[in-house]
Amino acid sequence: MDITVQELKERLSKGEKLNLFDVREPNEYAEDNIDATLIPLGELSYRMDELDGLEEEEVIVHCRSGARSARAQQILEENGFTNVRNLIGGMLEYRK
């Protein structure tokens, strides 16, 4: 199940602790980010150990438009993650 920008903004504004990951490139992250943990999509498969223990927890992934994070969602689900949510529209939608 994906997550909307509105839901994410509400939860962040409440100070909720989220497992939020940005799968864009470092230069994109440096330009604009929402304090997510940066794990570029190309590095995700060999940085899985950083996500140990989150397999059963909600994990939210985002990118610029939602395409790379949809791929990240698929990779995570293939690796046993059961509650991965993709931010619909990515940062483009978030900054509207």
VOLUMVEX-202917 format. One line per 5 residues: number of its first residue (from 1); for each residue x, y, z of N, C-alpha, C, O, CB. Coordinates in Angstrom, 2 decimals. Glycine has a CB too. Example, Ala and Ser with C-alpha at 12.3 -4.5 7.8 and 13.67 -1.06 7.14 Angstrom:
<recs>
1> 13.19 -5.69 7.80 12.30 -4.50 7.80 13.20 -3.30 7.80 14.24 -3.32 8.46 11.31 -4.47 9.05 | 12.85 -2.25 7.08 13.67 -1.06 7.14 12.90 0.03 7.87 13.41 1.14 8.04 14.08 -0.60 5.72
</recs>
This chain:
<recs>
1> 0.84 -1.19 0.00 0.00 0.00 0.00 0.89 1.25 0.00 1.80 1.37 0.82 -0.96 0.00 1.22 | 0.61 2.16 -0.91 1.41 3.37 -1.00 0.94 4.41 0.02 -0.08 4.22 0.68 1.34 3.95 -2.41 | 1.70 5.49 0.13 1.36 6.55 1.08 1.25 7.87 0.31 2.02 8.12 -0.61 2.43 6.66 2.23 | 0.29 8.69 0.69 0.12 9.99 0.03 1.01 11.03 0.69 1.43 10.89 1.84 -1.37 10.44 0.07 | 1.30 12.08 -0.06 2.06 13.20 0.48 1.35 13.78 1.70 1.99 14.11 2.70 2.27 14.29 -0.60
6> 0.03 13.91 1.61 -0.74 14.48 2.72 -0.56 13.66 4.00 -0.33 14.21 5.07 -2.22 14.55 2.35 | -0.67 12.34 3.88 -0.51 11.49 5.07 0.90 11.61 5.63 1.07 11.72 6.85 -0.81 10.02 4.73 | 1.90 11.59 4.75 3.28 11.68 5.23 3.53 13.01 5.92 4.13 13.05 6.99 4.27 11.51 4.07 | 3.06 14.10 5.34 3.26 15.43 5.95 2.59 15.50 7.32 3.16 16.05 8.26 2.70 16.53 5.04 | 1.39 14.95 7.43 0.68 14.95 8.73 1.48 14.19 9.77 1.65 14.65 10.90 -0.73 14.34 8.59
11> 1.97 13.02 9.39 2.71 12.19 10.35 4.03 12.83 10.73 4.42 12.76 11.90 2.95 10.81 9.77 | 4.72 13.46 9.78 5.97 14.15 10.10 5.72 15.35 10.99 6.50 15.63 11.90 6.69 14.58 8.81 | 4.64 16.07 10.74 4.33 17.26 11.55 4.02 16.90 12.99 4.20 17.72 13.89 3.16 18.03 10.93 | 3.54 15.68 13.22 3.26 15.21 14.58 4.54 14.72 15.27 4.52 14.38 16.45 2.22 14.08 14.54 | 5.64 14.69 14.52 6.90 14.23 15.09 7.00 12.73 15.17 7.81 12.19 15.93 7.08 14.81 16.44
16> 6.18 12.06 14.40 6.19 10.60 14.41 7.54 10.07 13.92 8.11 10.59 12.95 5.04 10.03 13.53 | 8.05 9.05 14.59 9.32 8.43 14.19 9.01 7.43 13.08 8.33 6.43 13.30 10.02 7.72 15.40 | 9.53 7.71 11.88 9.25 6.87 10.73 10.52 6.23 10.19 11.61 6.78 10.33 8.56 7.69 9.63 | 10.37 5.07 9.58 11.46 4.44 8.84 11.35 4.97 7.42 10.73 4.35 6.55 11.38 2.84 8.90 | 11.98 6.12 7.19 11.82 6.86 5.93 13.14 6.85 5.17 14.18 7.27 5.69 11.36 8.32 6.20
21> 13.10 6.35 3.94 14.31 6.22 3.13 14.16 6.92 1.79 13.15 6.80 1.11 14.64 4.75 2.92 | 15.20 7.65 1.44 15.28 8.39 0.18 16.18 7.58 -0.75 17.34 7.34 -0.42 15.83 9.86 0.39 | 15.67 7.17 -1.91 16.47 6.33 -2.82 17.00 7.12 -4.02 17.36 6.53 -5.04 15.64 5.15 -3.31 | 17.03 8.45 -3.89 17.61 9.28 -4.95 19.14 9.27 -4.84 19.70 8.57 -3.99 17.07 10.74 -4.86 | 19.78 10.03 -5.70 21.24 10.13 -5.69 21.69 11.20 -4.68 20.91 12.09 -4.34 21.77 10.48 -7.11
26> 22.94 11.10 -4.21 23.42 12.06 -3.21 23.28 13.53 -3.61 22.97 14.37 -2.77 24.86 11.78 -2.91 | 23.51 13.85 -4.88 23.38 15.25 -5.30 21.94 15.73 -5.21 21.70 16.89 -4.87 23.90 15.41 -6.74 | 20.97 14.86 -5.50 19.56 15.23 -5.38 19.21 15.45 -3.91 18.49 16.39 -3.56 18.65 14.13 -5.99 | 19.73 14.58 -3.06 19.48 14.66 -1.62 20.06 15.96 -1.06 19.43 16.62 -0.23 20.09 13.45 -0.88 | 21.26 16.31 -1.53 21.92 17.53 -1.05 21.12 18.78 -1.41 21.10 19.74 -0.65 23.34 17.63 -1.63
31> 20.46 18.76 -2.57 19.67 19.91 -3.01 18.41 20.09 -2.19 18.01 21.22 -1.90 19.31 19.75 -4.48 | 17.77 18.98 -1.80 16.49 19.06 -1.10 16.17 17.71 -0.48 16.14 16.70 -1.18 15.35 19.51 -2.05 | 15.93 17.70 0.83 15.55 16.43 1.46 14.62 16.68 2.64 14.50 17.80 3.13 16.80 15.66 1.92 | 13.98 15.60 3.08 13.04 15.71 4.21 13.52 14.86 5.39 12.73 14.25 6.11 11.62 15.25 3.77 | 14.84 14.85 5.56 15.48 14.14 6.67 15.28 12.63 6.63 15.31 11.97 7.67 14.97 14.66 7.97
36> 15.07 12.09 5.45 15.02 10.64 5.31 16.46 10.13 5.27 17.39 10.89 5.03 14.22 10.22 4.01 | 16.62 8.84 5.51 17.94 8.22 5.39 18.21 7.97 3.91 17.39 7.37 3.21 18.02 6.87 6.21 | 19.36 8.43 3.44 19.71 8.28 2.02 20.32 6.91 1.75 21.37 6.57 2.30 20.68 9.39 1.58 | 19.65 6.15 0.90 20.21 4.90 0.36 19.86 4.89 -1.12 18.77 4.46 -1.50 19.64 3.59 1.12 | 20.79 5.38 -1.97 20.49 5.41 -3.41 20.05 4.04 -3.92 20.56 3.01 -3.49 21.71 5.90 -4.19
41> 19.11 4.05 -4.85 18.55 2.81 -5.37 19.63 1.83 -5.81 19.53 0.63 -5.53 17.62 3.10 -6.54 | 20.66 2.33 -6.48 21.73 1.46 -6.96 22.52 0.78 -5.86 23.22 -0.20 -6.12 22.65 2.25 -7.81 | 22.43 1.30 -4.63 23.16 0.73 -3.50 22.28 -0.13 -2.60 22.78 -0.83 -1.72 23.79 1.84 -2.67 | 20.98 -0.08 -2.83 20.03 -0.71 -1.91 20.30 -2.19 -1.69 20.31 -2.66 -0.55 18.63 -0.53 -2.42 | 20.53 -2.93 -2.77 20.66 -4.38 -2.62 21.87 -4.78 -1.79 21.84 -5.82 -1.13 20.76 -5.03 -3.99
46> 22.94 -3.98 -1.79 24.08 -4.36 -0.94 24.17 -3.55 0.36 25.18 -3.61 1.06 25.37 -4.18 -1.72 | 23.12 -2.81 0.68 23.06 -2.12 1.98 21.87 -2.63 2.80 21.44 -1.96 3.74 22.94 -0.60 1.78 | 21.36 -3.80 2.45 20.21 -4.39 3.16 20.47 -4.55 4.66 19.54 -4.48 5.47 19.86 -5.74 2.56 | 21.74 -4.79 5.03 22.04 -4.99 6.45 21.68 -3.75 7.28 21.44 -3.87 8.48 23.52 -5.32 6.64 | 21.64 -2.58 6.66 21.26 -1.37 7.38 19.77 -1.36 7.74 19.33 -0.57 8.57 21.59 -0.13 6.54
51> 19.02 -2.25 7.11 17.58 -2.33 7.35 17.20 -3.54 8.20 16.02 -3.85 8.36 16.82 -2.37 6.03 | 18.21 -4.23 8.74 17.94 -5.39 9.58 16.99 -5.02 10.71 17.15 -3.99 11.36 19.24 -5.97 10.15 | 15.99 -5.86 10.93 15.04 -5.64 12.00 13.80 -4.87 11.58 12.86 -4.74 12.36 15.70 -4.92 13.11 | 13.80 -4.35 10.35 12.66 -3.56 9.89 11.72 -4.36 8.99 10.76 -3.81 8.46 13.13 -2.34 9.15 | 11.99 -5.65 8.82 11.21 -6.46 7.88 9.72 -6.46 8.17 8.91 -6.50 7.24 11.71 -7.88 7.90
56> 9.34 -6.40 9.45 7.93 -6.43 9.82 7.37 -5.03 10.09 6.16 -4.87 10.29 7.74 -7.30 11.05 | 8.24 -4.01 10.09 7.80 -2.65 10.39 7.43 -1.90 9.12 7.78 -2.31 8.01 8.89 -1.90 11.15 | 6.71 -0.80 9.29 6.41 0.05 8.15 7.69 0.72 7.68 8.42 1.32 8.47 5.32 1.12 8.51 | 7.96 0.63 6.39 9.10 1.29 5.76 8.54 2.15 4.64 7.79 1.67 3.80 10.17 0.25 5.22 | 8.92 3.43 4.64 8.45 4.35 3.60 9.64 4.73 2.72 10.69 5.13 3.22 7.80 5.64 4.23
61> 9.47 4.59 1.41 10.54 4.95 0.47 10.04 6.06 -0.45 8.86 6.13 -0.79 10.98 3.70 -0.36 | 10.97 6.94 -0.83 10.60 8.00 -1.77 11.78 8.36 -2.66 12.94 8.08 -2.34 10.11 9.25 -1.01 | 11.44 8.98 -3.79 12.45 9.48 -4.72 11.94 10.79 -5.29 11.19 11.50 -4.62 12.75 8.44 -5.87 | 12.34 11.13 -6.52 11.90 12.39 -7.12 10.44 12.35 -7.54 9.67 13.26 -7.24 12.78 12.73 -8.31 | 10.06 11.28 -8.24 8.71 11.22 -8.80 7.91 9.99 -8.39 6.70 9.94 -8.59 8.78 11.28 -10.29
66> 8.57 8.99 -7.82 7.89 7.76 -7.40 8.32 6.53 -8.17 7.96 5.42 -7.78 6.43 7.94 -7.54 | 9.06 6.69 -9.26 9.46 5.54 -10.08 10.57 4.72 -9.44 10.46 3.49 -9.33 9.90 6.01 -11.46 | 11.65 5.37 -9.01 12.75 4.64 -8.38 12.31 4.04 -7.05 12.71 2.93 -6.70 13.96 5.56 -8.16 | 11.48 4.77 -6.31 11.03 4.23 -5.03 10.08 3.05 -5.24 10.00 2.17 -4.38 10.34 5.32 -4.19 | 9.36 3.02 -6.36 8.53 1.84 -6.66 9.43 0.63 -6.88 9.10 -0.48 -6.46 7.64 2.10 -7.92
71> 10.57 0.83 -7.53 11.54 -0.26 -7.73 12.15 -0.66 -6.38 12.33 -1.85 -6.11 12.67 0.18 -8.73 | 12.46 0.32 -5.54 12.99 0.02 -4.21 11.98 -0.78 -3.40 12.34 -1.71 -2.69 13.36 1.33 -3.46 | 10.71 -0.41 -3.51 9.64 -1.12 -2.82 9.64 -2.59 -3.26 9.53 -3.49 -2.43 8.27 -0.46 -3.10 | 9.76 -2.82 -4.55 9.78 -4.18 -5.09 10.98 -4.96 -4.56 10.84 -6.11 -4.16 9.81 -4.14 -6.63 | 12.17 -4.33 -4.56 13.38 -4.99 -4.06 13.21 -5.37 -2.59 13.54 -6.49 -2.19 14.62 -4.06 -4.23
76> 12.69 -4.44 -1.79 12.50 -4.72 -0.36 11.50 -5.85 -0.15 11.73 -6.74 0.67 12.03 -3.45 0.37 | 10.41 -5.82 -0.89 9.42 -6.89 -0.75 10.00 -8.24 -1.15 9.69 -9.26 -0.54 8.17 -6.59 -1.59 | 10.85 -8.25 -2.17 11.50 -9.50 -2.59 12.46 -10.01 -1.52 12.80 -11.19 -1.49 12.26 -9.28 -3.91 | 12.89 -9.10 -0.63 13.81 -9.47 0.45 13.09 -9.65 1.79 13.73 -9.61 2.84 14.88 -8.42 0.59 | 11.78 -9.84 1.75 11.06 -10.22 2.96 10.41 -9.08 3.73 9.88 -9.31 4.81 11.96 -10.92 3.85
81> 10.45 -7.88 3.21 9.80 -6.76 3.90 8.30 -6.82 3.61 7.89 -6.99 2.46 10.40 -5.38 3.46 | 7.50 -6.68 4.66 6.06 -6.93 4.52 5.20 -5.68 4.49 4.02 -5.76 4.18 5.61 -7.80 5.62 | 5.78 -4.51 4.82 4.96 -3.29 4.90 5.73 -2.11 4.32 6.05 -1.15 5.03 4.55 -3.00 6.37 | 6.02 -2.18 3.02 6.77 -1.11 2.34 5.79 -0.20 1.62 4.94 -0.65 0.86 7.81 -1.70 1.34 | 5.92 1.10 1.88 5.01 2.08 1.28 5.81 3.07 0.44 6.82 3.61 0.89 4.20 2.83 2.37
86> 5.35 3.29 -0.77 5.98 4.21 -1.71 5.25 5.55 -1.65 4.02 5.59 -1.69 5.97 3.63 -3.16 | 6.02 6.65 -1.55 5.41 7.98 -1.53 4.94 8.34 -2.93 5.75 8.51 -3.84 6.42 9.05 -1.00 | 3.63 8.46 -3.11 3.03 8.75 -4.40 3.45 10.16 -4.86 3.21 11.15 -4.17 1.48 8.63 -4.33 | 4.07 10.22 -6.04 4.47 11.51 -6.59 5.83 12.00 -6.14 6.36 12.96 -6.70 3.47 12.53 -6.24 | 6.41 11.34 -5.14 7.76 11.67 -4.68 7.92 13.11 -4.24 6.97 13.78 -3.83 8.74 11.39 -5.76
91> 9.17 13.59 -4.33 9.49 14.94 -3.88 8.81 16.00 -4.74 8.51 17.09 -4.25 10.99 15.15 -3.90 | 8.56 15.70 -6.00 7.87 16.67 -6.86 6.50 17.01 -6.27 6.11 18.17 -6.21 7.71 16.12 -8.31 | 5.79 15.99 -5.85 4.46 16.19 -5.25 4.59 16.79 -3.85 3.80 17.65 -3.47 3.69 14.85 -5.18 | 5.60 16.34 -3.10 5.78 16.81 -1.72 6.00 18.32 -1.66 5.52 18.99 -0.75 6.97 16.09 -1.07 | 6.73 18.85 -2.64 7.07 20.28 -2.63 6.06 21.17 -3.31 6.30 22.37 -3.46 8.39 20.49 -3.26
96> 4.93 20.63 -3.74 3.91 21.46 -4.39 3.25 22.38 -3.40 2.36 23.16 -3.77 2.85 20.60 -5.08
</recs>
